[in-house]
């Protein structure tokens, strides 16, 4: 669980910005987007294959 404590006279906007950064760093937003809708196993496999192919092409380019 992510907790954000106020630092001195930090504004609410700054605290919210820190909270969002912490969520991104933990991968929480990516997980929420992934589970927001049902993805068929075949679609998941295809997505992962595209990702590996793209990664391999990027490695071979260098």
N, CA, C and O atoms as a Tripos MOL2 file, in Angstrom:
@<TRIPOS>MOLECULE
protein
  248   247    62     0     0
PROTEIN
NO_CHARGES

@<TRIPOS>ATOM
      1 N           0.8370   -1.1620    0.0000 N.3       1 UNK1
      2 CA          0.0000    0.0000    0.0000 C.3       1 UNK1
      3 C           0.8920    1.2380    0.0000 C.2       1 UNK1
      4 O           1.8620    1.3190    0.7530 O.2       1 UNK1
      5 N           0.5550    2.1770   -0.8360 N.am      2 UNK2
      6 CA          1.3500    3.3950   -0.9990 C.3       2 UNK2
      7 C           0.7890    4.4760   -0.0860 C.2       2 UNK2
      8 O          -0.4050    4.7750   -0.1110 O.2       2 UNK2
      9 N           1.6730    5.0530    0.7180 N.am      3 UNK3
     10 CA          1.2760    6.1440    1.6020 C.3       3 UNK3
     11 C           2.1620    7.3430    1.3210 C.2       3 UNK3
     12 O           3.3600    7.1990    1.0780 O.2       3 UNK3
     13 N           1.5690    8.5180    1.3570 N.am      4 UNK4
     14 CA          2.3070    9.7580    1.1210 C.3       4 UNK4
     15 C           2.0810   10.6590    2.3130 C.2       4 UNK4
     16 O           0.9450   11.0070    2.6360 O.2       4 UNK4
     17 N           3.1710   11.0380    2.9700 N.am      5 UNK5
     18 CA          3.0830   11.9620    4.1020 C.3       5 UNK5
     19 C           3.5540   13.3330    3.6600 C.2       5 UNK5
     20 O           4.4510   13.4610    2.8270 O.2       5 UNK5
     21 N           2.9470   14.3390    4.2210 N.am      6 UNK6
     22 CA          3.2890   15.7090    3.8710 C.3       6 UNK6
     23 C           4.6830   16.0530    4.3700 C.2       6 UNK6
     24 O           5.0570   15.7090    5.4910 O.2       6 UNK6
     25 N           5.4430   16.7340    3.5270 N.am      7 UNK7
     26 CA          6.7870   17.1840    3.8870 C.3       7 UNK7
     27 C           6.7300   18.6840    4.1730 C.2       7 UNK7
     28 O           6.5910   19.4880    3.2520 O.2       7 UNK7
     29 N           6.8340   19.0500    5.4130 N.am      8 UNK8
     30 CA          6.8430   20.4660    5.7840 C.3       8 UNK8
     31 C           5.5940   21.1810    5.3120 C.2       8 UNK8
     32 O           4.4770   20.7910    5.6500 O.2       8 UNK8
     33 N           5.7900   22.2290    4.5280 N.am      9 UNK9
     34 CA          4.6450   22.9960    4.0270 C.3       9 UNK9
     35 C           4.4020   22.6700    2.5480 C.2       9 UNK9
     36 O           4.2370   23.5700    1.7240 O.2       9 UNK9
     37 N           4.3830   21.3780    2.2250 N.am     10 UNK10
     38 CA          4.1570   20.8990    0.8690 C.3      10 UNK10
     39 C           2.6770   21.0490    0.5030 C.2      10 UNK10
     40 O           1.7960   20.7610    1.3130 O.2      10 UNK10
     41 N           2.4210   21.4980   -0.7130 N.am     11 UNK11
     42 CA          1.0370   21.6960   -1.1360 C.3      11 UNK11
     43 C           0.4070   20.3520   -1.5160 C.2      11 UNK11
     44 O           1.0970   19.3480   -1.6900 O.2      11 UNK11
     45 N          -0.8870   20.3640   -1.6350 N.am     12 UNK12
     46 CA         -1.6370   19.1620   -1.9910 C.3      12 UNK12
     47 C          -1.2760   18.6870   -3.3980 C.2      12 UNK12
     48 O          -1.1950   17.4870   -3.6590 O.2      12 UNK12
     49 N          -1.0610   19.6500   -4.3030 N.am     13 UNK13
     50 CA         -0.6930   19.2990   -5.6840 C.3      13 UNK13
     51 C           0.6470   18.5720   -5.7270 C.2      13 UNK13
     52 O           0.8070   17.6180   -6.4880 O.2      13 UNK13
     53 N           1.6020   19.0090   -4.9260 N.am     14 UNK14
     54 CA          2.9110   18.3630   -4.8770 C.3      14 UNK14
     55 C           2.8050   16.9530   -4.3030 C.2      14 UNK14
     56 O           3.4600   16.0290   -4.7850 O.2      14 UNK14
     57 N           1.9830   16.7940   -3.2790 N.am     15 UNK15
     58 CA          1.7840   15.4700   -2.6970 C.3      15 UNK15
     59 C           1.1300   14.5310   -3.7090 C.2      15 UNK15
     60 O           1.5110   13.3660   -3.8160 O.2      15 UNK15
     61 N           0.1550   15.0350   -4.4430 N.am     16 UNK16
     62 CA         -0.5230   14.2310   -5.4520 C.3      16 UNK16
     63 C           0.4520   13.8250   -6.5560 C.2      16 UNK16
     64 O           0.4080   12.6940   -7.0390 O.2      16 UNK16
     65 N           1.3270   14.7390   -6.9550 N.am     17 UNK17
     66 CA          2.3290   14.4430   -7.9760 C.3      17 UNK17
     67 C           3.2760   13.3350   -7.4950 C.2      17 UNK17
     68 O           3.6140   12.4240   -8.2510 O.2      17 UNK17
     69 N           3.6970   13.4260   -6.2250 N.am     18 UNK18
     70 CA          4.5620   12.3830   -5.6580 C.3      18 UNK18
     71 C           3.8430   11.0380   -5.6050 C.2      18 UNK18
     72 O           4.4340    9.9960   -5.8870 O.2      18 UNK18
     73 N           2.5570   11.0720   -5.2400 N.am     19 UNK19
     74 CA          1.7640    9.8430   -5.1790 C.3      19 UNK19
     75 C           1.6640    9.1840   -6.5530 C.2      19 UNK19
     76 O           1.8210    7.9690   -6.6710 O.2      19 UNK19
     77 N           1.4040    9.9790   -7.5900 N.am     20 UNK20
     78 CA          1.3110    9.4420   -8.9430 C.3      20 UNK20
     79 C           2.6270    8.8360   -9.3900 C.2      20 UNK20
     80 O           2.6400    7.7830  -10.0280 O.2      20 UNK20
     81 N           3.7400    9.4900   -9.0630 N.am     21 UNK21
     82 CA          5.0570    8.9590   -9.4170 C.3      21 UNK21
     83 C           5.2980    7.6270   -8.7270 C.2      21 UNK21
     84 O           5.8290    6.6950   -9.3310 O.2      21 UNK21
     85 N           4.9060    7.5380   -7.4580 N.am     22 UNK22
     86 CA          5.0900    6.2930   -6.7100 C.3      22 UNK22
     87 C           4.2500    5.1740   -7.3230 C.2      22 UNK22
     88 O           4.7030    4.0330   -7.4130 O.2      22 UNK22
     89 N           3.0380    5.4990   -7.7410 N.am     23 UNK23
     90 CA          2.1690    4.5020   -8.3700 C.3      23 UNK23
     91 C           2.7790    4.0110   -9.6780 C.2      23 UNK23
     92 O           2.7500    2.8140   -9.9630 O.2      23 UNK23
     93 N           3.3300    4.9240  -10.4720 N.am     24 UNK24
     94 CA          3.9760    4.5460  -11.7270 C.3      24 UNK24
     95 C           5.1820    3.6540  -11.4540 C.2      24 UNK24
     96 O           5.3900    2.6520  -12.1390 O.2      24 UNK24
     97 N           5.9620    4.0160  -10.4660 N.am     25 UNK25
     98 CA          7.1720    3.2570  -10.1400 C.3      25 UNK25
     99 C           6.8390    1.8420   -9.6870 C.2      25 UNK25
    100 O           7.5720    0.9030   -9.9990 O.2      25 UNK25
    101 N           5.7580    1.6840   -8.9640 N.am     26 UNK26
    102 CA          5.3430    0.3730   -8.4770 C.3      26 UNK26
    103 C           4.6350   -0.4500   -9.5580 C.2      26 UNK26
    104 O           4.4240   -1.6500   -9.3840 O.2      26 UNK26
    105 N           4.2700    0.1880  -10.6690 N.am     27 UNK27
    106 CA          3.5770   -0.5220  -11.7400 C.3      27 UNK27
    107 C           2.0960   -0.6700  -11.4690 C.2      27 UNK27
    108 O           1.4240   -1.4820  -12.1050 O.2      27 UNK27
    109 N           1.5910    0.0920  -10.5470 N.am     28 UNK28
    110 CA          0.1920   -0.0090  -10.1540 C.3      28 UNK28
    111 C          -0.7430    0.4420  -11.2640 C.2      28 UNK28
    112 O          -1.7580   -0.2070  -11.5140 O.2      28 UNK28
    113 N          -0.4200    1.5420  -11.9350 N.am     29 UNK29
    114 CA         -1.3030    2.0330  -12.9850 C.3      29 UNK29
    115 C          -1.3490    1.0700  -14.1640 C.2      29 UNK29
    116 O          -2.4030    0.8800  -14.7710 O.2      29 UNK29
    117 N          -0.2140    0.4630  -14.4890 N.am     30 UNK30
    118 CA         -0.1780   -0.5040  -15.5860 C.3      30 UNK30
    119 C          -1.0460   -1.7120  -15.2470 C.2      30 UNK30
    120 O          -1.7560   -2.2300  -16.1090 O.2      30 UNK30
    121 N          -0.9920   -2.1590  -14.0000 N.am     31 UNK31
    122 CA         -1.7830   -3.3110  -13.5630 C.3      31 UNK31
    123 C          -3.2700   -2.9970  -13.6130 C.2      31 UNK31
    124 O          -4.0690   -3.8400  -14.0210 O.2      31 UNK31
    125 N          -3.6430   -1.8040  -13.2070 N.am     32 UNK32
    126 CA         -5.0580   -1.4030  -13.2200 C.3      32 UNK32
    127 C          -5.5790   -1.3570  -14.6490 C.2      32 UNK32
    128 O          -6.6850   -1.8240  -14.9240 O.2      32 UNK32
    129 N          -4.7820   -0.7910  -15.5680 N.am     33 UNK33
    130 CA         -5.2030   -0.7290  -16.9630 C.3      33 UNK33
    131 C          -5.3420   -2.1260  -17.5470 C.2      33 UNK33
    132 O          -6.2500   -2.3860  -18.3360 O.2      33 UNK33
    133 N          -4.4300   -3.0370  -17.1560 N.am     34 UNK34
    134 CA         -4.4500   -4.3880  -17.6920 C.3      34 UNK34
    135 C          -5.6810   -5.1540  -17.2210 C.2      34 UNK34
    136 O          -6.2520   -5.9330  -17.9840 O.2      34 UNK34
    137 N          -6.0910   -4.9450  -15.9840 N.am     35 UNK35
    138 CA         -7.2320   -5.6780  -15.4370 C.3      35 UNK35
    139 C          -8.5580   -4.9350  -15.5930 C.2      35 UNK35
    140 O          -9.5810   -5.3990  -15.0880 O.2      35 UNK35
    141 N          -8.5600   -3.8110  -16.2700 N.am     36 UNK36
    142 CA         -9.7840   -3.0200  -16.4170 C.3      36 UNK36
    143 C         -10.8150   -3.7270  -17.2900 C.2      36 UNK36
    144 O         -12.0160   -3.5040  -17.1330 O.2      36 UNK36
    145 N         -10.3620   -4.5700  -18.2000 N.am     37 UNK37
    146 CA        -11.2810   -5.3000  -19.0630 C.3      37 UNK37
    147 C         -10.7520   -6.7060  -19.2700 C.2      37 UNK37
    148 O          -9.5610   -6.9590  -19.0880 O.2      37 UNK37
    149 N         -11.6220   -7.6100  -19.6450 N.am     38 UNK38
    150 CA        -11.2290   -9.0040  -19.8400 C.3      38 UNK38
    151 C         -10.4830   -9.1460  -21.1540 C.2      38 UNK38
    152 O         -10.9070   -8.6210  -22.1830 O.2      38 UNK38
    153 N          -9.3710   -9.8590  -21.1100 N.am     39 UNK39
    154 CA         -8.5850  -10.1270  -22.3060 C.3      39 UNK39
    155 C          -8.5210  -11.6320  -22.5040 C.2      39 UNK39
    156 O          -8.1100  -12.3680  -21.6070 O.2      39 UNK39
    157 N          -8.9250  -12.0800  -23.6680 N.am     40 UNK40
    158 CA         -8.9140  -13.5140  -23.9340 C.3      40 UNK40
    159 C          -7.4740  -14.0220  -23.9130 C.2      40 UNK40
    160 O          -6.5490  -13.2890  -24.2620 O.2      40 UNK40
    161 N          -7.2890  -15.2780  -23.5020 N.am     41 UNK41
    162 CA         -5.9340  -15.8310  -23.4640 C.3      41 UNK41
    163 C          -5.2200  -15.7780  -24.8150 C.2      41 UNK41
    164 O          -4.0100  -15.5580  -24.8680 O.2      41 UNK41
    165 N          -5.9630  -15.9800  -25.9050 N.am     42 UNK42
    166 CA         -5.3340  -15.9150  -27.2280 C.3      42 UNK42
    167 C          -4.8500  -14.4950  -27.5310 C.2      42 UNK42
    168 O          -3.7860  -14.3160  -28.1240 O.2      42 UNK42
    169 N          -5.6210  -13.4910  -27.1300 N.am     43 UNK43
    170 CA         -5.2030  -12.1000  -27.3280 C.3      43 UNK43
    171 C          -3.9780  -11.7840  -26.4820 C.2      43 UNK43
    172 O          -3.0780  -11.0720  -26.9270 O.2      43 UNK43
    173 N          -3.9440  -12.3070  -25.2740 N.am     44 UNK44
    174 CA         -2.8010  -12.0930  -24.3900 C.3      44 UNK44
    175 C          -1.5410  -12.7000  -25.0040 C.2      44 UNK44
    176 O          -0.4700  -12.0930  -24.9730 O.2      44 UNK44
    177 N          -1.6800  -13.9110  -25.5660 N.am     45 UNK45
    178 CA         -0.5440  -14.5740  -26.2160 C.3      45 UNK45
    179 C          -0.0390  -13.7570  -27.4040 C.2      45 UNK45
    180 O           1.1640  -13.5620  -27.5720 O.2      45 UNK45
    181 N          -0.9820  -13.2830  -28.2280 N.am     46 UNK46
    182 CA         -0.6100  -12.4860  -29.3940 C.3      46 UNK46
    183 C           0.1070  -11.2010  -28.9860 C.2      46 UNK46
    184 O           1.0950  -10.8110  -29.6080 O.2      46 UNK46
    185 N          -0.3920  -10.5460  -27.9400 N.am     47 UNK47
    186 CA          0.2150   -9.3050  -27.4680 C.3      47 UNK47
    187 C           1.6370   -9.5600  -26.9870 C.2      47 UNK47
    188 O           2.5500   -8.7920  -27.2890 O.2      47 UNK47
    189 N           1.8160  -10.6380  -26.2380 N.am     48 UNK48
    190 CA          3.1540  -10.9690  -25.7370 C.3      48 UNK48
    191 C           4.1070  -11.3260  -26.8730 C.2      48 UNK48
    192 O           5.2810  -10.9590  -26.8370 O.2      48 UNK48
    193 N           3.6080  -12.0400  -27.8810 N.am     49 UNK49
    194 CA          4.4510  -12.3860  -29.0280 C.3      49 UNK49
    195 C           4.8800  -11.1310  -29.7800 C.2      49 UNK49
    196 O           6.0420  -10.9970  -30.1620 O.2      49 UNK49
    197 N           3.9350  -10.2060  -29.9920 N.am     50 UNK50
    198 CA          4.2890   -8.9500  -30.6710 C.3      50 UNK50
    199 C           5.3480   -8.1980  -29.8790 C.2      50 UNK50
    200 O           6.2680   -7.6140  -30.4520 O.2      50 UNK50
    201 N           5.2120   -8.2170  -28.5540 N.am     51 UNK51
    202 CA          6.1680   -7.5180  -27.7040 C.3      51 UNK51
    203 C           7.5600   -8.1410  -27.8140 C.2      51 UNK51
    204 O           8.5520   -7.4180  -27.8990 O.2      51 UNK51
    205 N           7.6440   -9.4750  -27.8150 N.am     52 UNK52
    206 CA          8.9470  -10.1370  -27.9200 C.3      52 UNK52
    207 C           9.5700   -9.9090  -29.2990 C.2      52 UNK52
    208 O          10.7780   -9.7020  -29.4070 O.2      52 UNK52
    209 N           8.7540   -9.9450  -30.3460 N.am     53 UNK53
    210 CA          9.2740   -9.7020  -31.6870 C.3      53 UNK53
    211 C           9.8200   -8.2780  -31.7930 C.2      53 UNK53
    212 O          10.8970   -8.0550  -32.3450 O.2      53 UNK53
    213 N           9.0720   -7.3280  -31.2640 N.am     54 UNK54
    214 CA          9.5040   -5.9360  -31.3040 C.3      54 UNK54
    215 C          10.8030   -5.7520  -30.5240 C.2      54 UNK54
    216 O          11.7030   -5.0430  -30.9740 O.2      54 UNK54
    217 N          10.9020   -6.3830  -29.3700 N.am     55 UNK55
    218 CA         12.1150   -6.2900  -28.5510 C.3      55 UNK55
    219 C          13.3060   -6.9140  -29.2780 C.2      55 UNK55
    220 O          14.4030   -6.3570  -29.2590 O.2      55 UNK55
    221 N          13.0960   -8.0710  -29.9220 N.am     56 UNK56
    222 CA         14.1680   -8.7350  -30.6640 C.3      56 UNK56
    223 C          14.6410   -7.8810  -31.8400 C.2      56 UNK56
    224 O          15.8400   -7.7960  -32.1030 O.2      56 UNK56
    225 N          13.7080   -7.2540  -32.5430 N.am     57 UNK57
    226 CA         14.0840   -6.4000  -33.6660 C.3      57 UNK57
    227 C          14.8830   -5.2070  -33.1980 C.2      57 UNK57
    228 O          15.8090   -4.7680  -33.8800 O.2      57 UNK57
    229 N          14.5310   -4.6750  -32.0300 N.am     58 UNK58
    230 CA         15.2450   -3.5280  -31.4880 C.3      58 UNK58
    231 C          16.6760   -3.9250  -31.1290 C.2      58 UNK58
    232 O          17.6110   -3.1590  -31.3630 O.2      58 UNK58
    233 N          16.8450   -5.1150  -30.5650 N.am     59 UNK59
    234 CA         18.1750   -5.6000  -30.1870 C.3      59 UNK59
    235 C          19.0260   -5.8390  -31.4280 C.2      59 UNK59
    236 O          20.2100   -5.5050  -31.4390 O.2      59 UNK59
    237 N          18.4390   -6.4090  -32.4650 N.am     60 UNK60
    238 CA         19.1760   -6.7010  -33.6940 C.3      60 UNK60
    239 C          19.5680   -5.4480  -34.4500 C.2      60 UNK60
    240 O          20.5380   -5.4640  -35.2080 O.2      60 UNK60
    241 N          18.8310   -4.3580  -34.2590 N.am     61 UNK61
    242 CA         19.1320   -3.1120  -34.9500 C.3      61 UNK61
    243 C          20.4540   -2.5190  -34.4460 C.2      61 UNK61
    244 O          21.1350   -1.8030  -35.1800 O.2      61 UNK61
    245 N          20.8040   -2.8120  -33.2240 N.am     62 UNK62
    246 CA         22.0470   -2.2730  -32.6510 C.3      62 UNK62
    247 C          23.0930   -3.2770  -32.7770 C.2      62 UNK62
    248 O          24.2280   -3.0410  -32.3610 O.2      62 UNK62
@<TRIPOS>BOND
     1     1     2 1
     2     2     3 1
     3     3     4 2
     4     3     5 am
     5     5     6 1
     6     6     7 1
     7     7     8 2
     8     7     9 am
     9     9    10 1
    10    10    11 1
    11    11    12 2
    12    11    13 am
    13    13    14 1
    14    14    15 1
    15    15    16 2
    16    15    17 am
    17    17    18 1
    18    18    19 1
    19    19    20 2
    20    19    21 am
    21    21    22 1
    22    22    23 1
    23    23    24 2
    24    23    25 am
    25    25    26 1
    26    26    27 1
    27    27    28 2
    28    27    29 am
    29    29    30 1
    30    30    31 1
    31    31    32 2
    32    31    33 am
    33    33    34 1
    34    34    35 1
    35    35    36 2
    36    35    37 am
    37    37    38 1
    38    38    39 1
    39    39    40 2
    40    39    41 am
    41    41    42 1
    42    42    43 1
    43    43    44 2
    44    43    45 am
    45    45    46 1
    46    46    47 1
    47    47    48 2
    48    47    49 am
    49    49    50 1
    50    50    51 1
    51    51    52 2
    52    51    53 am
    53    53    54 1
    54    54    55 1
    55    55    56 2
    56    55    57 am
    57    57    58 1
    58    58    59 1
    59    59    60 2
    60    59    61 am
    61    61    62 1
    62    62    63 1
    63    63    64 2
    64    63    65 am
    65    65    66 1
    66    66    67 1
    67    67    68 2
    68    67    69 am
    69    69    70 1
    70    70    71 1
    71    71    72 2
    72    71    73 am
    73    73    74 1
    74    74    75 1
    75    75    76 2
    76    75    77 am
    77    77    78 1
    78    78    79 1
    79    79    80 2
    80    79    81 am
    81    81    82 1
    82    82    83 1
    83    83    84 2
    84    83    85 am
    85    85    86 1
    86    86    87 1
    87    87    88 2
    88    87    89 am
    89    89    90 1
    90    90    91 1
    91    91    92 2
    92    91    93 am
    93    93    94 1
    94    94    95 1
    95    95    96 2
    96    95    97 am
    97    97    98 1
    98    98    99 1
    99    99   100 2
   100    99   101 am
   101   101   102 1
   102   102   103 1
   103   103   104 2
   104   103   105 am
   105   105   106 1
   106   106   107 1
   107   107   108 2
   108   107   109 am
   109   109   110 1
   110   110   111 1
   111   111   112 2
   112   111   113 am
   113   113   114 1
   114   114   115 1
   115   115   116 2
   116   115   117 am
   117   117   118 1
   118   118   119 1
   119   119   120 2
   120   119   121 am
   121   121   122 1
   122   122   123 1
   123   123   124 2
   124   123   125 am
   125   125   126 1
   126   126   127 1
   127   127   128 2
   128   127   129 am
   129   129   130 1
   130   130   131 1
   131   131   132 2
   132   131   133 am
   133   133   134 1
   134   134   135 1
   135   135   136 2
   136   135   137 am
   137   137   138 1
   138   138   139 1
   139   139   140 2
   140   139   141 am
   141   141   142 1
   142   142   143 1
   143   143   144 2
   144   143   145 am
   145   145   146 1
   146   146   147 1
   147   147   148 2
   148   147   149 am
   149   149   150 1
   150   150   151 1
   151   151   152 2
   152   151   153 am
   153   153   154 1
   154   154   155 1
   155   155   156 2
   156   155   157 am
   157   157   158 1
   158   158   159 1
   159   159   160 2
   160   159   161 am
   161   161   162 1
   162   162   163 1
   163   163   164 2
   164   163   165 am
   165   165   166 1
   166   166   167 1
   167   167   168 2
   168   167   169 am
   169   169   170 1
   170   170   171 1
   171   171   172 2
   172   171   173 am
   173   173   174 1
   174   174   175 1
   175   175   176 2
   176   175   177 am
   177   177   178 1
   178   178   179 1
   179   179   180 2
   180   179   181 am
   181   181   182 1
   182   182   183 1
   183   183   184 2
   184   183   185 am
   185   185   186 1
   186   186   187 1
   187   187   188 2
   188   187   189 am
   189   189   190 1
   190   190   191 1
   191   191   192 2
   192   191   193 am
   193   193   194 1
   194   194   195 1
   195   195   196 2
   196   195   197 am
   197   197   198 1
   198   198   199 1
   199   199   200 2
   200   199   201 am
   201   201   202 1
   202   202   203 1
   203   203   204 2
   204   203   205 am
   205   205   206 1
   206   206   207 1
   207   207   208 2
   208   207   209 am
   209   209   210 1
   210   210   211 1
   211   211   212 2
   212   211   213 am
   213   213   214 1
   214   214   215 1
   215   215   216 2
   216   215   217 am
   217   217   218 1
   218   218   219 1
   219   219   220 2
   220   219   221 am
   221   221   222 1
   222   222   223 1
   223   223   224 2
   224   223   225 am
   225   225   226 1
   226   226   227 1
   227   227   228 2
   228   227   229 am
   229   229   230 1
   230   230   231 1
   231   231   232 2
   232   231   233 am
   233   233   234 1
   234   234   235 1
   235   235   236 2
   236   235   237 am
   237   237   238 1
   238   238   239 1
   239   239   240 2
   240   239   241 am
   241   241   242 1
   242   242   243 1
   243   243   244 2
   244   243   245 am
   245   245   246 1
   246   246   247 1
   247   247   248 2
@<TRIPOS>SUBSTRUCTURE
     1 UNK1         2 RESIDUE 1 A UNK
     2 UNK2         6 RESIDUE 1 A UNK
     3 UNK3        10 RESIDUE 1 A UNK
     4 UNK4        14 RESIDUE 1 A UNK
     5 UNK5        18 RESIDUE 1 A UNK
     6 UNK6        22 RESIDUE 1 A UNK
     7 UNK7        26 RESIDUE 1 A UNK
     8 UNK8        30 RESIDUE 1 A UNK
     9 UNK9        34 RESIDUE 1 A UNK
    10 UNK10       38 RESIDUE 1 A UNK
    11 UNK11       42 RESIDUE 1 A UNK
    12 UNK12       46 RESIDUE 1 A UNK
    13 UNK13       50 RESIDUE 1 A UNK
    14 UNK14       54 RESIDUE 1 A UNK
    15 UNK15       58 RESIDUE 1 A UNK
    16 UNK16       62 RESIDUE 1 A UNK
    17 UNK17       66 RESIDUE 1 A UNK
    18 UNK18       70 RESIDUE 1 A UNK
    19 UNK19       74 RESIDUE 1 A UNK
    20 UNK20       78 RESIDUE 1 A UNK
    21 UNK21       82 RESIDUE 1 A UNK
    22 UNK22       86 RESIDUE 1 A UNK
    23 UNK23       90 RESIDUE 1 A UNK
    24 UNK24       94 RESIDUE 1 A UNK
    25 UNK25       98 RESIDUE 1 A UNK
    26 UNK26      102 RESIDUE 1 A UNK
    27 UNK27      106 RESIDUE 1 A UNK
    28 UNK28      110 RESIDUE 1 A UNK
    29 UNK29      114 RESIDUE 1 A UNK
    30 UNK30      118 RESIDUE 1 A UNK
    31 UNK31      122 RESIDUE 1 A UNK
    32 UNK32      126 RESIDUE 1 A UNK
    33 UNK33      130 RESIDUE 1 A UNK
    34 UNK34      134 RESIDUE 1 A UNK
    35 UNK35      138 RESIDUE 1 A UNK
    36 UNK36      142 RESIDUE 1 A UNK
    37 UNK37      146 RESIDUE 1 A UNK
    38 UNK38      150 RESIDUE 1 A UNK
    39 UNK39      154 RESIDUE 1 A UNK
    40 UNK40      158 RESIDUE 1 A UNK
    41 UNK41      162 RESIDUE 1 A UNK
    42 UNK42      166 RESIDUE 1 A UNK
    43 UNK43      170 RESIDUE 1 A UNK
    44 UNK44      174 RESIDUE 1 A UNK
    45 UNK45      178 RESIDUE 1 A UNK
    46 UNK46      182 RESIDUE 1 A UNK
    47 UNK47      186 RESIDUE 1 A UNK
    48 UNK48      190 RESIDUE 1 A UNK
    49 UNK49      194 RESIDUE 1 A UNK
    50 UNK50      198 RESIDUE 1 A UNK
    51 UNK51      202 RESIDUE 1 A UNK
    52 UNK52      206 RESIDUE 1 A UNK
    53 UNK53      210 RESIDUE 1 A UNK
    54 UNK54      214 RESIDUE 1 A UNK
    55 UNK55      218 RESIDUE 1 A UNK
    56 UNK56      222 RESIDUE 1 A UNK
    57 UNK57      226 RESIDUE 1 A UNK
    58 UNK58      230 RESIDUE 1 A UNK
    59 UNK59      234 RESIDUE 1 A UNK
    60 UNK60      238 RESIDUE 1 A UNK
    61 UNK61      242 RESIDUE 1 A UNK
    62 UNK62      246 RESIDUE 1 A UNK
